[in-house]
């Protein structure tokens, strides 16, 4: 089932007329053509910084509003009336898929106060159960990051977060499997 289909159904169930919002996945050329079309009144983009800059310039020329979620800082919103177990599973999938190396990795989790403690407790339990290992093994849930620069970048993010007052609840240091770093946060 495609992302486009799921989002369209959710918006339809929320009461929006079909076709009001279009979710499209494509390369930079696709986005540029769509963003420059005179019938497009607003742009929301998730993806790379360079493409985001380009789309912002196209939108700016037309004075069309744009919201751009760039560089993998996608927020996940957890509402108080949610199925906590389902939300935890979604956060794990969104945050750890491809070892957190995608442009839509869920890097921020915003949780409603009414379930915050319960959610964080369950998320930490489940995070502790994730299996770190060789990416080609079926039981592995977190594999190695792409290269040494990615390891250093992860370590800088953790150090910056601590410096700014964050409390590390899980991980926070590099883990090695077969000489390759699998996790640094």
KEVOZA-418694 format. One record per residue (C-alpha): x, y, z. Coordinates in steps of 0.5 Angstrom, whole numbers, padded with zeros to 4 digits, always signed. Layout:
<recs>
XYZ;...
</recs>
This chain:
<recs>
+0000+0000+0000;+0003+0007-0002;+0004+0013+0002;+0000+0017-0003;-0006+0012-0002;-0005+0012+0006;-0005+0020+0007;-0011+0020+0002;-0015+0016+0006;-0013+0019+0012;-0015+0026+0009;-0021+0023+0006;-0024+0020+0013;-0022+0027+0016;-0027+0030+0012;-0023+0033+0006;-0026+0033-0001;-0022+0028-0005;-0016+0031-0009;-0016+0037-0004;-0009+0035-0002;-0004+0031-0007;+0002+0027-0004;+0007+0026-0010;+0014+0022-0009;+0019+0024-0015;+0026+0026-0016;+0028+0034-0016;+0025+0035-0023;+0018+0032-0021;+0018+0037-0016;+0020+0043-0020;+0015+0042-0025;+0010+0041-0020;+0012+0047-0016;+0012+0052-0022;+0005+0050-0024;+0000+0056-0024;-0005+0052-0020;-0001+0050-0015;-0003+0054-0009;+0002+0051-0003;+0008+0047-0003;+0010+0042+0003;+0016+0038+0002;+0020+0033+0005;+0027+0031+0003;+0034+0034+0002;+0036+0041+0003;+0039+0042-0004;+0032+0040-0007;+0029+0044-0002;+0033+0050-0003;+0031+0050-0011;+0023+0049-0009;+0024+0055-0004;+0027+0059-0010;+0021+0057-0015;+0016+0058-0010;+0019+0065-0008;+0018+0067-0015;+0011+0065-0015;+0010+0068-0008;+0007+0061-0006;+0008+0059+0001;+0012+0053+0002;+0014+0049+0008;+0020+0044+0008;+0022+0039+0012;+0029+0038+0010;+0035+0034+0013;+0031+0028+0016;+0029+0032+0022;+0022+0029+0021;+0017+0030+0027;+0013+0025+0030;+0007+0027+0034;+0004+0023+0039;-0003+0025+0042;-0006+0023+0048;-0012+0019+0045;-0007+0014+0041;-0006+0007+0042;+0001+0007+0046;+0004+0001+0043;+0002+0002+0036;+0005+0009+0037;+0011+0006+0040;+0012+0001+0034;+0011+0007+0029;+0017+0011+0033;+0021+0005+0033;+0020+0004+0025;+0020+0011+0023;+0027+0013+0028;+0031+0007+0027;+0029+0005+0019;+0036+0004+0015;+0039+0006+0022;+0036+0013+0022;+0040+0015+0015;+0034+0017+0011;+0031+0024+0009;+0024+0022+0013;+0027+0019+0019;+0023+0021+0025;+0028+0025+0029;+0024+0029+0034;+0018+0026+0038;+0013+0030+0041;+0008+0027+0046;+0002+0030+0049;+0003+0031+0057;-0002+0026+0059;+0001+0020+0056;+0009+0022+0056;+0011+0018+0062;+0008+0012+0060;+0010+0013+0052;+0017+0014+0054;+0017+0008+0059;+0015+0003+0054;+0019+0007+0048;+0025+0005+0052;+0023-0002+0054;+0022-0003+0046;+0029+0001+0044;+0033-0004+0049;+0030-0010+0045;+0032-0008+0039;+0037-0013+0036;+0044-0009+0033;+0048-0013+0028;+0050-0015+0021;+0045-0012+0016;+0044-0018+0012;+0042-0022+0018;+0034-0023+0018;+0034-0022+0026;+0038-0015+0025;+0034-0009+0027;+0039-0004+0027;+0045-0005+0022;+0052+0000+0021;+0051+0007+0019;+0054+0009+0012;+0061+0011+0014;+0066+0014+0019;+0064+0021+0018;+0056+0019+0019;+0059+0016+0026;+0062+0022+0027;+0056+0026+0026;+0052+0022+0030;+0057+0023+0036;+0057+0031+0035;+0049+0031+0035;+0049+0027+0042;+0054+0031+0045;+0051+0038+0042;+0044+0035+0045;+0047+0033+0052;+0051+0040+0052;+0044+0043+0051;+0041+0040+0057;+0038+0033+0054;+0038+0027+0058;+0040+0021+0054;+0035+0015+0056;+0038+0010+0051;+0045+0009+0047;+0049+0015+0046;+0055+0011+0045;+0058+0008+0039;+0057+0000+0038;+0061-0004+0034;+0059-0011+0030;+0065-0014+0026;+0069-0008+0026;+0063-0003+0024;+0060+0002+0028;+0052+0000+0028;+0050+0006+0033;+0052+0012+0035;+0046+0015+0038;
</recs>
